[in-house]
Amino acid sequence: MPSATPVTVSSSATTLNPATQAALTSALLSANAIPRIQSALQQSLQESGWTHNLHSYVLKLLRDGECTTYEELMARVMAECRPGDAATDNKDKDKDSANGDGAVNGTSSKNGSGVDIKVPDRAVREGIRAVRKEIERVCDISFD
C-alpha cells in the first residue's frame, strides 16, 4: 500500500538530502516495506548457504578461542564479510602459496577455516532488487 504522498526524487541525485532521506524512510516504514526487504534478503542469503556458513564460522571462532567478546567477534566477521579489492586479492593469492590460496591446501577462504562468509553477489543483487521494488512503490522518480 503506497503512502498517500509519494516522495519525489530526482534521477540525477547522487545523494539524498536529510529531509528527502527522512521522507523516504518514513514512506517505506508506513508502507510496511522494511519487513519485505528483510525477508527477501534473508531468503536469498539462506538459499546461497551464507547463513549456514556464517553460523559455522562464528562457532569456530568461539570454540577455538580466537574471539572472546562480542566486539571481537563482530569486528572479525565484518572484516571477512566485506569484499576486498579484487586486484589486490589476486596479486596476494599468486604470491601466498602454490595453490593460489594463502591457506592450507583444500581450504577456500582467506580466514583459513575453509568457510567463505563474503556476501554472495547474487544475494546482493536480490537485496538491491527488493529495495528498488519497494522504493518504486513509494517514490515518484523525476527524470531531469
C-alpha positions in Angstrom: 0.0 0.0 0.0 1.8 3.2 -1.2 1.9 6.2 1.0 -0.6 9.0 0.5 2.1 11.5 -0.6 4.8 9.8 -2.7 8.3 11.0 -2.2 9.8 12.8 -5.2 13.4 12.0 -6.0 15.4 13.3 -9.0 17.1 10.6 -11.0 20.2 12.7 -11.2 20.6 12.9 -7.5 23.7 11.1 -6.3 22.9 11.6 -2.6 19.7 12.4 -0.8 19.4 15.5 1.4 18.4 14.7 5.0 14.8 15.8 4.5 14.3 13.6 1.5 16.0 10.7 3.2 13.7 11.1 6.2 10.6 11.3 4.0 11.8 8.1 2.1 12.4 6.2 5.3 9.0 7.3 6.7 7.3 6.3 3.5 9.0 2.9 3.5 8.0 2.3 7.1 4.4 3.4 6.6 4.1 1.1 3.6 5.5 -1.8 5.7 8.3 -2.2 3.1 11.1 -2.8 5.5 9.9 -6.3 6.6 9.5 -7.3 2.9 13.1 -6.1 2.1 14.4 -8.0 5.1 12.5 -11.1 4.1 13.8 -11.0 0.5 17.4 -10.6 1.6 17.1 -13.2 4.3 15.7 -15.7 1.8 18.5 -15.0 -0.7 21.2 -15.4 2.0 19.7 -18.7 3.2 19.3 -20.1 -0.4 23.0 -19.3 -1.1 24.1 -21.1 2.1 25.6 -17.9 3.6 23.7 -18.0 6.9 24.9 -21.6 7.5 28.5 -20.6 6.6 28.3 -17.6 8.9 27.0 -19.8 11.8 29.8 -22.3 11.3 32.4 -19.6 11.1 31.2 -17.9 14.3 31.1 -21.2 16.2 34.7 -22.0 15.1 35.9 -18.6 16.2 34.3 -19.0 19.6 35.3 -22.7 20.1 38.9 -22.0 19.1 39.1 -19.1 21.5 40.1 -16.7 18.6 37.3 -14.3 19.8 36.2 -14.0 23.4 34.0 -10.9 23.3 31.1 -9.8 21.1 33.1 -6.8 19.9 36.0 -9.0 18.7 33.6 -11.4 17.0 31.7 -8.7 15.2 35.0 -7.0 14.1 36.3 -10.3 12.7 33.1 -11.2 11.0 32.7 -7.8 9.4 36.3 -7.8 8.2 35.7 -11.2 6.5 32.3 -10.3 5.0 33.4 -7.1 3.3 34.6 -7.6 -0.3 38.3 -6.8 -0.8 40.0 -5.1 -3.7 39.9 -7.8 -6.5 43.3 -6.6 -8.0 44.9 -6.8 -4.6 43.3 -10.1 -3.7 44.5 -11.7 -7.0 48.0 -10.4 -6.6 48.2 -11.7 -3.0 46.8 -15.1 -4.0 49.5 -15.6 -6.6 52.3 -15.0 -4.1 50.9 -16.6 -1.0 51.2 -20.2 -1.9 51.4 -22.9 -4.6 47.6 -23.5 -4.6 46.8 -19.8 -5.0 45.2 -19.5 -1.6 47.1 -18.2 1.4 45.8 -21.1 3.5 46.3 -24.8 3.8 45.6 -26.9 0.6 42.0 -27.7 0.3 40.6 -24.6 2.1 38.9 -21.9 0.1 39.0 -18.8 2.2 41.5 -16.3 3.5 40.4 -16.9 7.1 41.8 -20.4 7.0 38.6 -22.0 8.2 37.5 -23.3 4.7 34.3 -21.2 5.2 33.6 -18.3 2.9 31.5 -15.7 4.5 31.6 -13.0 1.9 28.0 -12.0 1.0 27.4 -13.6 -2.4 26.9 -11.3 -5.4 23.6 -12.9 -6.1 22.3 -12.1 -2.6 23.4 -8.5 -3.1 21.6 -8.3 -6.4 18.4 -9.7 -4.9 18.7 -7.3 -2.0 19.0 -4.4 -4.4 16.1 -5.6 -6.4 13.9 -5.8 -3.3 14.9 -2.3 -2.2 14.3 -0.9 -5.7 10.9 -2.5 -5.9 9.8 -1.1 -2.6 11.2 2.4 -3.3 9.4 2.5 -6.6 6.2 1.8 -4.7 6.6 4.9 -2.5 8.6 7.3 -4.8 8.0 9.4 -7.8 11.3 9.5 -9.6 11.6 12.5 -11.9 14.0 12.4 -14.8 15.9 15.7 -15.4 
